[in-house]
């Protein structure tokens, strides 16, 4: 890709300078005031990944499988008077698998999740899948920093890395992490670009919002809001307060021209227990009123509200948790899928709340870490009640009530192969009411195996 040539050339130049400096000048005394010391003190990091995915649909519906191989290499310079710069590239190839484009004769559709290992906006391309993921400059002072450019996504409950495919979410803009010591911590950000998970291109917000399936409007007609919002970006504010066993967090997401989302969370620890409560309130902006009904991302008067809670218990290597989430009937909870995934207490892999309202979700979770070998086992069960296909007022993607079971097994290798890990995720999902091909194909009533091998360095 032409747009990658100069950043990749810069990356290779920096890498060659680093190797040359270390090989030819390792005996010299380091002098931080010299330009070359920015490279001799640089940090090279990244990962190699192999991902096998197999979705087994019910009965005679077609099954799909694929194996993707790739990795990422990042380079961050040493620190000069607080300043440092970094660059990171990521690539993916399809190594084997069946024909993901072959349609099922009953449902009339092809693969879904397997395409997400490559580029969902350019289906059928399995080789030219590189992306410039990071290119930034950062200034550090004390325990705080300021970053500008294509940056590693900071974690928030909505805007996040979500590294569950070959390519995670990536964002462009400015970020300030302000840590003044306990108990206060702030994060401020303004983002003006995105590269969604399972894609290779970069987009501004006007083009990026609505790249994926737009779903339905509350009156049942198909939504068409892509490229109808002249949004300049998103502002994020986060404040965290922690004292003793009490933690309070607030996040505010200002999505220009679209809506504002206020997320609050409280956690309290007592003995071996942790009680957490999340509350979210959304407000649409008046800009929506100037658009045609079918071109609105959110309708005026829609106020998504969600209350989520969790009680967990942990002792030694065992952790148990039960969680409950209620989305109110004041509107659908909405957040662009191109930016991240919601992390409510009941959110699990392959199941999110986004797009729903007037529903109840219950989740039970268990985790156990074996001392030897370094093995981790996790089980999650989730039940969604109240989602009614055809009631588009609270059901943007027309999903059914469902039951889901996730089993996750992780093994971290120690010793010489430290950094190598194996992850096995089995997902089973079942609709509770509607089991026709249109309702379940690649959506529900399937078993899915995900086997991921990672090596981080």
C-alpha positions, 0 to 999 in steps of 0.5 A: 500500500502506497500510504504505508511506504514512508512510515515503513521506510522510517521504521526500517531506518530507525531499526537499522540505526538501532542495530548499527549503533548497538553493534558498532558502538556498544563499547562507548559510554552512553551520553544522553545528549547525543542523538544516537543514544535515542536509538541505542536506548530504544525499545523494540517490542511486538508479537507473533500470532497464529489464530485458528477459528472454526464456526460450526453452525447448526444442522445443514448450515454451512461451517467455516474455518480459517487460519491466520498468521501475522504479527506486529513490530514496534519501535520506541526511541529512548527518552530525551529531556522527556521526549520519545517517539514510536512507530509500529506496524502490523501484518496478517496472512491467511495460511489455510482454510476453506472458502469464506465467500461461499454462500450457504444455500439455505441462509444465502450468506457467507462467513462472518467471524472468520472474515474478522481475522483479515479485512472486513471492508475488503473481503477476499483480500488475504495477503495485502493486510498490513497497517501502520498502527502507531506513529507518535511523539510522547512527552513524559513528566513525572508519572504523567505523559502527553501523546500525539499521533497514531497512538496505542489505545488507552483502556476505557470501558467503551473506547478500547484496544479489544485485542481479540482478533488479528488487528485491534482497534487503533485511534489517532489524536492526542492523549494526556495521562495526568497522575498526581499521585494517590488518590487522584488520576486524570485522562484527557483525550481528543481523537480525530481518526480511527482504524477499526478492528479487523480493518487495514485503513485509517478513517476520519470520524465523518467517514468512519462512523457507520462503516459496519452494519447500520442495523435498523431504526426504531420504526423498523426501517433500515438505518443509513447513517454512514457519512451523514455526520460531519463529526470532527472527533471524540473527546474523552474525560476520565477521573479516577479516585481511589482510597483504601478499599473504595474506587470511583471512576467517571468517563465522559465521551463527547462524540461530536455532532452525535451524542454524549455518554456519561459512564460512572463506576464504583467498586468497594472491596471487603475481605475477599469480596468486590462489589461493583456498580456501573451506571451509564446515561446517554444524551443525543445532540440537536444535530440529529434533528436536522437529519432525515429519520433514516440517516440518524445514528440516534433519535432525538429523545432517545436516552440510553440508560444502563445499570450493571452490577457485579459481586465477585469473590476471590481467594488464592487462585479461585475467583467467582462472580455473578453479574446483572445488567438492566438496560432501561426502556428510555432508548437503545444503548448505542456506541459506534462499533468502529471505535470499541466494545462495551465492557459492562460486567455482563459483557463477554466475548461474542456478546455485547449490549450495544444496540439494545434497550429494555433488556435484562442480562445475567452472567455467572463467571468462574476462574481458576489458576493452576499453580503448576503448570502455569494454566488458567481456566475460565467459564462464563455463562450469560442469559439475555432476556427481553430482546424481541425480534421485530421490536426495533425500538429497543433492538437495533440489530434484531437479535433474539433472547439467548443463552451463551457459554464461553470456556477459556483455557490459557497456558503461559510457557515459562523458562526459555520460551517465556512470552509464548502462550496458548489460548483456547476459547470455545463459544456456544450460543443459542437463541431462545425463541427463533431458530430459523436460518435467517435468525441463527446463521453465524449469529446463534445456535453455533459452536465456535473454536478459537485457538490462538498462539501468541509470542510477545517480545 
